[in-house]
Amino acid sequence: MDKELRQAKVLELIRETKAPLSAGKLGKMLGVSRQLIVGDIALLRASGEKIFATPRGYLLEEVKEEGITAQIACIHTRDEMEEELNIIVDEGGEVVDVLIEHALYGELRGNLHLVTRHDVREFIESCQAQEAPLLSNLSNGVHLHTIRAKDIETLQRIETHLRQSHLLYEKEE
């Protein structure tokens, strides 16, 4: 399969799925290496395709007009991460991303797009398997999440539950 045909197929596969597709899975589907897929994704992005990477694989960027988004500041240890993420999805929110402020690089953001407990579990398992450091390790546990929800009441419920669980970062009085 030539490069153009393979890239078209990669794009088609990503468009047809609702779940993220990893480079490894795409490579197996197309009979090529994971690294070749990573390069194809880079070239597709450079050509203007709105493909983004999550910890679980690639997705096409969707413009969601429904609901509202807000950023909330959280603080927790690695052991409390699953509780934090589950609170957000259980209360009806989507964890769009995680963001920290880095002294040298400025804003660092990681796409998450976690909507269900299953998504959270996969993310946690991936973190454990890779022993990957969290972005929040660079900011003493303090980080922001962009949250998407259907309405302000849902966002308020998420914030209240995080506060009750001592996971919301709040300015000391």
Buried (B, 14 or more C-beta within 10 A) or exposed (E): EEEEEBBBBBBEBBEEBEEBBBBBBBBEEBEBEBEBBBBBBEEBBEEEBEBBBBBBBBBEEEEEEEBEEBEBBBBBEBEBBBEBBBBBBBBBBBBBBBBBEEEEEEEBEBBBBBBEEEBBBBBBEBBEEEEEEBBBEBBEBBBBBBBBBEEEEBBEBBBEBBEEBEBBBEEEE
